[in-house]
Amino acid sequence: MAGPDTNEEIKSTAQVIDWLSEGLQNLLPQHVKANINKVGLAGHSRGGKTSFALALSKI
């Protein structure tokens, strides 16, 4: 279960976003080029708080 705040979720989500620049392309077919210039995040309740914090760069 998650603790009383979302700090760990924010850090984990930021790590996934950082991974996208190198890791995502390795999972896609060779003819598909990943474009991660813009990444959309969404969430409800706690996930919304996490998404909003990342959008504001509150890491």
N, CA, C, O and CB atoms as a CASP TS submission, in Angstrom:
PFRMAT TS
TARGET T0000
AUTHOR 0000-0000-0000
METHOD Language model
MODEL 1
PARENT N/A
ATOM      1  N   MET     1       0.840  -1.193   0.000  1.00  0.00           N
ATOM      2  CA  MET     1       0.000   0.000   0.000  1.00  0.00           C
ATOM      3  C   MET     1       0.880   1.249   0.000  1.00  0.00           C
ATOM      4  O   MET     1       1.993   1.262   0.524  1.00  0.00           O
ATOM      5  CB  MET     1      -0.953   0.002   1.223  1.00  0.00           C
ATOM      6  N   ALA     2       0.349   2.259  -0.588  1.00  0.00           N
ATOM      7  CA  ALA     2       1.073   3.519  -0.665  1.00  0.00           C
ATOM      8  C   ALA     2       1.029   4.231   0.678  1.00  0.00           C
ATOM      9  O   ALA     2       0.099   4.053   1.464  1.00  0.00           O
ATOM     10  CB  ALA     2       0.491   4.415  -1.767  1.00  0.00           C
ATOM     11  N   GLY     3       2.045   5.035   0.923  1.00  0.00           N
ATOM     12  CA  GLY     3       2.128   5.802   2.161  1.00  0.00           C
ATOM     13  C   GLY     3       1.238   7.027   2.125  1.00  0.00           C
ATOM     14  O   GLY     3       0.396   7.161   1.237  1.00  0.00           O
ATOM     15  N   PRO     4       1.420   7.929   3.091  1.00  0.00           N
ATOM     16  CA  PRO     4       0.557   9.096   3.206  1.00  0.00           C
ATOM     17  C   PRO     4       0.778  10.167   2.137  1.00  0.00           C
ATOM     18  O   PRO     4      -0.043  11.075   2.003  1.00  0.00           O
ATOM     19  CB  PRO     4       0.746   9.703   4.539  1.00  0.00           C
ATOM     20  N   ASP     5       1.865  10.080   1.377  1.00  0.00           N
ATOM     21  CA  ASP     5       2.076  11.063   0.314  1.00  0.00           C
ATOM     22  C   ASP     5       2.451  10.347  -0.981  1.00  0.00           C
ATOM     23  O   ASP     5       2.567   9.122  -1.012  1.00  0.00           O
ATOM     24  CB  ASP     5       3.179  12.082   0.715  1.00  0.00           C
ATOM     25  N   THR     6       2.638  11.110  -2.034  1.00  0.00           N
ATOM     26  CA  THR     6       2.886  10.512  -3.353  1.00  0.00           C
ATOM     27  C   THR     6       4.338  10.635  -3.802  1.00  0.00           C
ATOM     28  O   THR     6       4.627  10.449  -4.984  1.00  0.00           O
ATOM     29  CB  THR     6       1.991  11.158  -4.382  1.00  0.00           C
ATOM     30  N   ASN     7       5.246  10.939  -2.901  1.00  0.00           N
ATOM     31  CA  ASN     7       6.643  11.140  -3.297  1.00  0.00           C
ATOM     32  C   ASN     7       7.229   9.940  -4.028  1.00  0.00           C
ATOM     33  O   ASN     7       7.913  10.112  -5.037  1.00  0.00           O
ATOM     34  CB  ASN     7       7.481  11.442  -2.082  1.00  0.00           C
ATOM     35  N   GLU     8       6.978   8.740  -3.547  1.00  0.00           N
ATOM     36  CA  GLU     8       7.524   7.547  -4.204  1.00  0.00           C
ATOM     37  C   GLU     8       6.904   7.338  -5.580  1.00  0.00           C
ATOM     38  O   GLU     8       7.602   6.966  -6.523  1.00  0.00           O
ATOM     39  CB  GLU     8       7.293   6.306  -3.334  1.00  0.00           C
ATOM     40  N   GLU     9       5.599   7.573  -5.705  1.00  0.00           N
ATOM     41  CA  GLU     9       4.945   7.441  -7.000  1.00  0.00           C
ATOM     42  C   GLU     9       5.501   8.457  -7.997  1.00  0.00           C
ATOM     43  O   GLU     9       5.701   8.137  -9.169  1.00  0.00           O
ATOM     44  CB  GLU     9       3.428   7.617  -6.853  1.00  0.00           C
ATOM     45  N   ILE    10       5.747   9.664  -7.534  1.00  0.00           N
ATOM     46  CA  ILE    10       6.302  10.705  -8.397  1.00  0.00           C
ATOM     47  C   ILE    10       7.691  10.296  -8.881  1.00  0.00           C
ATOM     48  O   ILE    10       7.999  10.419 -10.066  1.00  0.00           O
ATOM     49  CB  ILE    10       6.364  12.059  -7.650  1.00  0.00           C
ATOM     50  N   LYS    11       8.521   9.815  -7.974  1.00  0.00           N
ATOM     51  CA  LYS    11       9.874   9.386  -8.352  1.00  0.00           C
ATOM     52  C   LYS    11       9.833   8.212  -9.318  1.00  0.00           C
ATOM     53  O   LYS    11      10.580   8.191 -10.297  1.00  0.00           O
ATOM     54  CB  LYS    11      10.680   9.006  -7.108  1.00  0.00           C
ATOM     55  N   SER    12       8.974   7.240  -9.058  1.00  0.00           N
ATOM     56  CA  SER    12       8.869   6.068  -9.935  1.00  0.00           C
ATOM     57  C   SER    12       8.382   6.455 -11.326  1.00  0.00           C
ATOM     58  O   SER    12       8.905   5.968 -12.329  1.00  0.00           O
ATOM     59  CB  SER    12       7.925   5.028  -9.326  1.00  0.00           C
ATOM     60  N   THR    13       7.395   7.318 -11.387  1.00  0.00           N
ATOM     61  CA  THR    13       6.865   7.755 -12.675  1.00  0.00           C
ATOM     62  C   THR    13       7.914   8.556 -13.439  1.00  0.00           C
ATOM     63  O   THR    13       8.033   8.414 -14.656  1.00  0.00           O
ATOM     64  CB  THR    13       5.589   8.593 -12.480  1.00  0.00           C
ATOM     65  N   ALA    14       8.667   9.386 -12.748  1.00  0.00           N
ATOM     66  CA  ALA    14       9.745  10.149 -13.391  1.00  0.00           C
ATOM     67  C   ALA    14      10.800   9.210 -13.964  1.00  0.00           C
ATOM     68  O   ALA    14      11.342   9.473 -15.038  1.00  0.00           O
ATOM     69  CB  ALA    14      10.393  11.126 -12.387  1.00  0.00           C
ATOM     70  N   GLN    15      11.095   8.123 -13.264  1.00  0.00           N
ATOM     71  CA  GLN    15      12.064   7.147 -13.764  1.00  0.00           C
ATOM     72  C   GLN    15      11.558   6.479 -15.038  1.00  0.00           C
ATOM     73  O   GLN    15      12.331   6.248 -15.968  1.00  0.00           O
ATOM     74  CB  GLN    15      12.358   6.086 -12.694  1.00  0.00           C
ATOM     75  N   VAL    16      10.275   6.171 -15.083  1.00  0.00           N
ATOM     76  CA  VAL    16       9.701   5.570 -16.297  1.00  0.00           C
ATOM     77  C   VAL    16       9.795   6.553 -17.461  1.00  0.00           C
ATOM     78  O   VAL    16      10.157   6.164 -18.571  1.00  0.00           O
ATOM     79  CB  VAL    16       8.221   5.154 -16.060  1.00  0.00           C
ATOM     80  N   ILE    17       9.475   7.807 -17.221  1.00  0.00           N
ATOM     81  CA  ILE    17       9.553   8.818 -18.278  1.00  0.00           C
ATOM     82  C   ILE    17      10.991   8.964 -18.768  1.00  0.00           C
ATOM     83  O   ILE    17      11.224   9.074 -19.972  1.00  0.00           O
ATOM     84  CB  ILE    17       9.018  10.176 -17.775  1.00  0.00           C
ATOM     85  N   ASP    18      11.953   8.966 -17.855  1.00  0.00           N
ATOM     86  CA  ASP    18      13.364   9.038 -18.244  1.00  0.00           C
ATOM     87  C   ASP    18      13.768   7.824 -19.072  1.00  0.00           C
ATOM     88  O   ASP    18      14.544   7.948 -20.019  1.00  0.00           O
ATOM     89  CB  ASP    18      14.258   9.145 -17.003  1.00  0.00           C
ATOM     90  N   TRP    19      13.251   6.663 -18.722  1.00  0.00           N
ATOM     91  CA  TRP    19      13.565   5.421 -19.436  1.00  0.00           C
ATOM     92  C   TRP    19      13.061   5.452 -20.874  1.00  0.00           C
ATOM     93  O   TRP    19      13.677   4.856 -21.757  1.00  0.00           O
ATOM     94  CB  TRP    19      12.964   4.226 -18.705  1.00  0.00           C
ATOM     95  N   LEU    20      11.950   6.138 -21.117  1.00  0.00           N
ATOM     96  CA  LEU    20      11.338   6.160 -22.445  1.00  0.00           C
ATOM     97  C   LEU    20      12.313   6.563 -23.545  1.00  0.00           C
ATOM     98  O   LEU    20      12.268   6.000 -24.639  1.00  0.00           O
ATOM     99  CB  LEU    20      10.167   7.102 -22.449  1.00  0.00           C
ATOM    100  N   SER    21      13.195   7.526 -23.278  1.00  0.00           N
ATOM    101  CA  SER    21      14.088   8.036 -24.320  1.00  0.00           C
ATOM    102  C   SER    21      15.021   6.969 -24.868  1.00  0.00           C
ATOM    103  O   SER    21      15.410   7.050 -26.032  1.00  0.00           O
ATOM    104  CB  SER    21      14.902   9.184 -23.784  1.00  0.00           C
ATOM    105  N   GLU    22      15.390   5.981 -24.081  1.00  0.00           N
ATOM    106  CA  GLU    22      16.277   4.922 -24.555  1.00  0.00           C
ATOM    107  C   GLU    22      15.582   3.569 -24.623  1.00  0.00           C
ATOM    108  O   GLU    22      15.789   2.821 -25.578  1.00  0.00           O
ATOM    109  CB  GLU    22      17.487   4.824 -23.658  1.00  0.00           C
ATOM    110  N   GLY    23      14.782   3.251 -23.655  1.00  0.00           N
ATOM    111  CA  GLY    23      14.205   1.921 -23.555  1.00  0.00           C
ATOM    112  C   GLY    23      13.046   1.637 -24.481  1.00  0.00           C
ATOM    113  O   GLY    23      12.891   0.504 -24.937  1.00  0.00           O
ATOM    114  N   LEU    24      12.229   2.628 -24.772  1.00  0.00           N
ATOM    115  CA  LEU    24      11.038   2.396 -25.588  1.00  0.00           C
ATOM    116  C   LEU    24      11.393   1.931 -26.992  1.00  0.00           C
ATOM    117  O   LEU    24      10.782   0.997 -27.510  1.00  0.00           O
ATOM    118  CB  LEU    24      10.200   3.661 -25.663  1.00  0.00           C
ATOM    119  N   GLN    25      12.371   2.570 -27.609  1.00  0.00           N
ATOM    120  CA  GLN    25      12.726   2.236 -28.986  1.00  0.00           C
ATOM    121  C   GLN    25      13.127   0.770 -29.122  1.00  0.00           C
ATOM    122  O   GLN    25      12.865   0.156 -30.156  1.00  0.00           O
ATOM    123  CB  GLN    25      13.862   3.133 -29.470  1.00  0.00           C
ATOM    124  N   ASN    26      13.753   0.205 -28.106  1.00  0.00           N
ATOM    125  CA  ASN    26      14.167  -1.201 -28.139  1.00  0.00           C
ATOM    126  C   ASN    26      12.986  -2.159 -28.171  1.00  0.00           C
ATOM    127  O   ASN    26      13.140  -3.309 -28.584  1.00  0.00           O
ATOM    128  CB  ASN    26      15.032  -1.511 -26.941  1.00  0.00           C
ATOM    129  N   LEU    27      11.826  -1.716 -27.750  1.00  0.00           N
ATOM    130  CA  LEU    27      10.643  -2.570 -27.706  1.00  0.00           C
ATOM    131  C   LEU    27       9.753  -2.436 -28.939  1.00  0.00           C
ATOM    132  O   LEU    27       8.838  -3.235 -29.140  1.00  0.00           O
ATOM    133  CB  LEU    27       9.842  -2.256 -26.479  1.00  0.00           C
ATOM    134  N   LEU    28      10.020  -1.437 -29.752  1.00  0.00           N
ATOM    135  CA  LEU    28       9.195  -1.189 -30.937  1.00  0.00           C
ATOM    136  C   LEU    28       9.768  -1.903 -32.160  1.00  0.00           C
ATOM    137  O   LEU    28      10.967  -2.175 -32.211  1.00  0.00           O
ATOM    138  CB  LEU    28       9.086   0.321 -31.210  1.00  0.00           C
ATOM    139  N   PRO    29       8.918  -2.207 -33.145  1.00  0.00           N
ATOM    140  CA  PRO    29       9.430  -2.759 -34.405  1.00  0.00           C
ATOM    141  C   PRO    29      10.432  -1.784 -35.035  1.00  0.00           C
ATOM    142  O   PRO    29      10.351  -0.576 -34.812  1.00  0.00           O
ATOM    143  CB  PRO    29       8.261  -3.053 -35.393  1.00  0.00           C
ATOM    144  N   GLN    30      11.363  -2.307 -35.810  1.00  0.00           N
ATOM    145  CA  GLN    30      12.432  -1.480 -36.382  1.00  0.00           C
ATOM    146  C   GLN    30      11.910  -0.328 -37.234  1.00  0.00           C
ATOM    147  O   GLN    30      12.525   0.738 -37.268  1.00  0.00           O
ATOM    148  CB  GLN    30      13.348  -2.337 -37.215  1.00  0.00           C
ATOM    149  N   HIS    31      10.795  -0.522 -37.918  1.00  0.00           N
ATOM    150  CA  HIS    31      10.275   0.524 -38.803  1.00  0.00           C
ATOM    151  C   HIS    31       9.462   1.592 -38.065  1.00  0.00           C
ATOM    152  O   HIS    31       8.988   2.545 -38.683  1.00  0.00           O
ATOM    153  CB  HIS    31       9.418  -0.103 -39.877  1.00  0.00           C
ATOM    154  N   VAL    32       9.300   1.440 -36.761  1.00  0.00           N
ATOM    155  CA  VAL    32       8.540   2.407 -35.963  1.00  0.00           C
ATOM    156  C   VAL    32       9.519   3.246 -35.153  1.00  0.00           C
ATOM    157  O   VAL    32      10.360   2.705 -34.435  1.00  0.00           O
ATOM    158  CB  VAL    32       7.511   1.689 -35.024  1.00  0.00           C
ATOM    159  N   LYS    33       9.413   4.554 -35.267  1.00  0.00           N
ATOM    160  CA  LYS    33      10.288   5.469 -34.549  1.00  0.00           C
ATOM    161  C   LYS    33       9.505   6.141 -33.422  1.00  0.00           C
ATOM    162  O   LYS    33       8.484   6.785 -33.664  1.00  0.00           O
ATOM    163  CB  LYS    33      10.888   6.528 -35.510  1.00  0.00           C
ATOM    164  N   ALA    34       9.985   5.988 -32.209  1.00  0.00           N
ATOM    165  CA  ALA    34       9.330   6.606 -31.053  1.00  0.00           C
ATOM    166  C   ALA    34       9.553   8.117 -31.078  1.00  0.00           C
ATOM    167  O   ALA    34      10.665   8.583 -31.328  1.00  0.00           O
ATOM    168  CB  ALA    34       9.865   6.000 -29.726  1.00  0.00           C
ATOM    169  N   ASN    35       8.504   8.868 -30.821  1.00  0.00           N
ATOM    170  CA  ASN    35       8.586  10.318 -30.709  1.00  0.00           C
ATOM    171  C   ASN    35       8.084  10.680 -29.320  1.00  0.00           C
ATOM    172  O   ASN    35       6.881  10.676 -29.063  1.00  0.00           O
ATOM    173  CB  ASN    35       7.754  11.045 -31.837  1.00  0.00           C
ATOM    174  N   ILE    36       9.007  10.990 -28.438  1.00  0.00           N
ATOM    175  CA  ILE    36       8.612  11.299 -27.058  1.00  0.00           C
ATOM    176  C   ILE    36       8.852  12.771 -26.724  1.00  0.00           C
ATOM    177  O   ILE    36       9.123  13.126 -25.577  1.00  0.00           O
ATOM    178  CB  ILE    36       9.382  10.410 -26.074  1.00  0.00           C
ATOM    179  N   ASN    37       8.745  13.623 -27.752  1.00  0.00           N
ATOM    180  CA  ASN    37       8.890  15.056 -27.505  1.00  0.00           C
ATOM    181  C   ASN    37       7.799  15.574 -26.579  1.00  0.00           C
ATOM    182  O   ASN    37       8.002  16.540 -25.843  1.00  0.00           O
ATOM    183  CB  ASN    37       8.864  15.826 -28.819  1.00  0.00           C
ATOM    184  N   LYS    38       6.648  14.928 -26.623  1.00  0.00           N
ATOM    185  CA  LYS    38       5.550  15.265 -25.720  1.00  0.00           C
ATOM    186  C   LYS    38       5.031  13.968 -25.125  1.00  0.00           C
ATOM    187  O   LYS    38       4.758  13.010 -25.849  1.00  0.00           O
ATOM    188  CB  LYS    38       4.407  16.051 -26.461  1.00  0.00           C
ATOM    189  N   VAL    39       4.898  13.940 -23.822  1.00  0.00           N
ATOM    190  CA  VAL    39       4.376  12.760 -23.129  1.00  0.00           C
ATOM    191  C   VAL    39       3.137  13.184 -22.364  1.00  0.00           C
ATOM    192  O   VAL    39       3.167  14.154 -21.608  1.00  0.00           O
ATOM    193  CB  VAL    39       5.448  12.129 -22.167  1.00  0.00           C
ATOM    194  N   GLY    40       2.058  12.462 -22.559  1.00  0.00           N
ATOM    195  CA  GLY    40       0.820  12.750 -21.845  1.00  0.00           C
ATOM    196  C   GLY    40       0.680  11.848 -20.635  1.00  0.00           C
ATOM    197  O   GLY    40       0.893  10.639 -20.726  1.00  0.00           O
ATOM    198  N   LEU    41       0.331  12.422 -19.525  1.00  0.00           N
ATOM    199  CA  LEU    41       0.063  11.670 -18.299  1.00  0.00           C
ATOM    200  C   LEU    41      -1.338  12.008 -17.823  1.00  0.00           C
ATOM    201  O   LEU    41      -1.795  13.144 -17.950  1.00  0.00           O
ATOM    202  CB  LEU    41       1.118  11.987 -17.192  1.00  0.00           C
ATOM    203  N   ALA    42      -2.002  11.024 -17.283  1.00  0.00           N
ATOM    204  CA  ALA    42      -3.328  11.246 -16.721  1.00  0.00           C
ATOM    205  C   ALA    42      -3.469  10.382 -15.486  1.00  0.00           C
ATOM    206  O   ALA    42      -2.788   9.366 -15.346  1.00  0.00           O
ATOM    207  CB  ALA    42      -4.447  10.930 -17.755  1.00  0.00           C
ATOM    208  N   GLY    43      -4.321  10.772 -14.623  1.00  0.00           N
ATOM    209  CA  GLY    43      -4.564   9.978 -13.433  1.00  0.00           C
ATOM    210  C   GLY    43      -5.816  10.454 -12.724  1.00  0.00           C
ATOM    211  O   GLY    43      -6.328  11.544 -12.978  1.00  0.00           O
ATOM    212  N   HIS    44      -6.288   9.614 -11.838  1.00  0.00           N
ATOM    213  CA  HIS    44      -7.461   9.933 -11.036  1.00  0.00           C
ATOM    214  C   HIS    44      -7.042   9.876  -9.580  1.00  0.00           C
ATOM    215  O   HIS    44      -6.330   8.956  -9.178  1.00  0.00           O
ATOM    216  CB  HIS    44      -8.650   8.955 -11.330  1.00  0.00           C
ATOM    217  N   SER    45      -7.462  10.819  -8.803  1.00  0.00           N
ATOM    218  CA  SER    45      -7.166  10.872  -7.384  1.00  0.00           C
ATOM    219  C   SER    45      -5.653  10.923  -7.174  1.00  0.00           C
ATOM    220  O   SER    45      -5.010  11.890  -7.581  1.00  0.00           O
ATOM    221  CB  SER    45      -7.782   9.659  -6.653  1.00  0.00           C
ATOM    222  N   ARG    46      -5.085   9.916  -6.559  1.00  0.00           N
ATOM    223  CA  ARG    46      -3.648   9.893  -6.268  1.00  0.00           C
ATOM    224  C   ARG    46      -2.815   9.944  -7.558  1.00  0.00           C
ATOM    225  O   ARG    46      -1.778  10.606  -7.599  1.00  0.00           O
ATOM    226  CB  ARG    46      -3.291   8.632  -5.459  1.00  0.00           C
ATOM    227  N   GLY    47      -3.262   9.251  -8.601  1.00  0.00           N
ATOM    228  CA  GLY    47      -2.571   9.287  -9.886  1.00  0.00           C
ATOM    229  C   GLY    47      -2.628  10.667 -10.519  1.00  0.00           C
ATOM    230  O   GLY    47      -1.683  11.087 -11.187  1.00  0.00           O
ATOM    231  N   GLY    48      -3.729  11.370 -10.312  1.00  0.00           N
ATOM    232  CA  GLY    48      -3.846  12.736 -10.798  1.00  0.00           C
ATOM    233  C   GLY    48      -2.872  13.660 -10.092  1.00  0.00           C
ATOM    234  O   GLY    48      -2.276  14.538 -10.714  1.00  0.00           O
ATOM    235  N   LYS    49      -2.714  13.461  -8.803  1.00  0.00           N
ATOM    236  CA  LYS    49      -1.756  14.253  -8.029  1.00  0.00           C
ATOM    237  C   LYS    49      -0.339  13.997  -8.531  1.00  0.00           C
ATOM    238  O   LYS    49       0.460  14.925  -8.658  1.00  0.00           O
ATOM    239  CB  LYS    49      -1.861  13.921  -6.520  1.00  0.00           C
ATOM    240  N   THR    50      -0.035  12.737  -8.816  1.00  0.00           N
ATOM    241  CA  THR    50       1.284  12.371  -9.335  1.00  0.00           C
ATOM    242  C   THR    50       1.517  13.014 -10.699  1.00  0.00           C
ATOM    243  O   THR    50       2.571  13.605 -10.935  1.00  0.00           O
ATOM    244  CB  THR    50       1.422  10.839  -9.435  1.00  0.00           C
ATOM    245  N   SER    51       0.541  12.902 -11.595  1.00  0.00           N
ATOM    246  CA  SER    51       0.661  13.485 -12.935  1.00  0.00           C
ATOM    247  C   SER    51       0.833  14.996 -12.870  1.00  0.00           C
ATOM    248  O   SER    51       1.659  15.567 -13.583  1.00  0.00           O
ATOM    249  CB  SER    51      -0.567  13.138 -13.777  1.00  0.00           C
ATOM    250  N   PHE    52       0.057  15.633 -12.021  1.00  0.00           N
ATOM    251  CA  PHE    52       0.119  17.086 -11.897  1.00  0.00           C
ATOM    252  C   PHE    52       1.472  17.524 -11.347  1.00  0.00           C
ATOM    253  O   PHE    52       2.039  18.514 -11.810  1.00  0.00           O
ATOM    254  CB  PHE    52      -1.011  17.596 -10.993  1.00  0.00           C
ATOM    255  N   ALA    53       1.989  16.798 -10.366  1.00  0.00           N
ATOM    256  CA  ALA    53       3.298  17.128  -9.794  1.00  0.00           C
ATOM    257  C   ALA    53       4.392  17.022 -10.851  1.00  0.00           C
ATOM    258  O   ALA    53       5.282  17.870 -10.914  1.00  0.00           O
ATOM    259  CB  ALA    53       3.617  16.202  -8.608  1.00  0.00           C
ATOM    260  N   LEU    54       4.325  15.982 -11.680  1.00  0.00           N
ATOM    261  CA  LEU    54       5.325  15.833 -12.740  1.00  0.00           C
ATOM    262  C   LEU    54       5.183  16.923 -13.794  1.00  0.00           C
ATOM    263  O   LEU    54       6.185  17.419 -14.307  1.00  0.00           O
ATOM    264  CB  LEU    54       5.206  14.459 -13.396  1.00  0.00           C
ATOM    265  N   ALA    55       3.959  17.298 -14.119  1.00  0.00           N
ATOM    266  CA  ALA    55       3.739  18.367 -15.093  1.00  0.00           C
ATOM    267  C   ALA    55       4.323  19.686 -14.588  1.00  0.00           C
ATOM    268  O   ALA    55       4.780  20.512 -15.377  1.00  0.00           O
ATOM    269  CB  ALA    55       2.235  18.527 -15.386  1.00  0.00           C
ATOM    270  N   LEU    56       4.303  19.875 -13.283  1.00  0.00           N
ATOM    271  CA  LEU    56       4.861  21.087 -12.679  1.00  0.00           C
ATOM    272  C   LEU    56       6.335  20.934 -12.334  1.00  0.00           C
ATOM    273  O   LEU    56       6.941  21.841 -11.763  1.00  0.00           O
ATOM    274  CB  LEU    56       4.083  21.453 -11.431  1.00  0.00           C
ATOM    275  N   SER    57       6.912  19.784 -12.679  1.00  0.00           N
ATOM    276  CA  SER    57       8.317  19.469 -12.378  1.00  0.00           C
ATOM    277  C   SER    57       8.601  19.500 -10.886  1.00  0.00           C
ATOM    278  O   SER    57       9.642  19.999 -10.459  1.00  0.00           O
ATOM    279  CB  SER    57       9.242  20.445 -13.093  1.00  0.00           C
ATOM    280  N   LYS    58       7.693  18.978 -10.105  1.00  0.00           N
ATOM    281  CA  LYS    58       7.861  18.919  -8.653  1.00  0.00           C
ATOM    282  C   LYS    58       8.432  17.557  -8.258  1.00  0.00           C
ATOM    283  O   LYS    58       7.793  16.793  -7.534  1.00  0.00           O
ATOM    284  CB  LYS    58       6.508  19.178  -7.927  1.00  0.00           C
ATOM    285  N   ILE    59       9.629  17.264  -8.737  1.00  0.00           N
ATOM    286  CA  ILE    59      10.236  15.965  -8.451  1.00  0.00           C
ATOM    287  C   ILE    59      11.279  16.123  -7.379  1.00  0.00           C
ATOM    288  O   ILE    59      11.914  15.144  -6.987  1.00  0.00           O
ATOM    289  CB  ILE    59      10.854  15.348  -9.715  1.00  0.00           C
TER
END
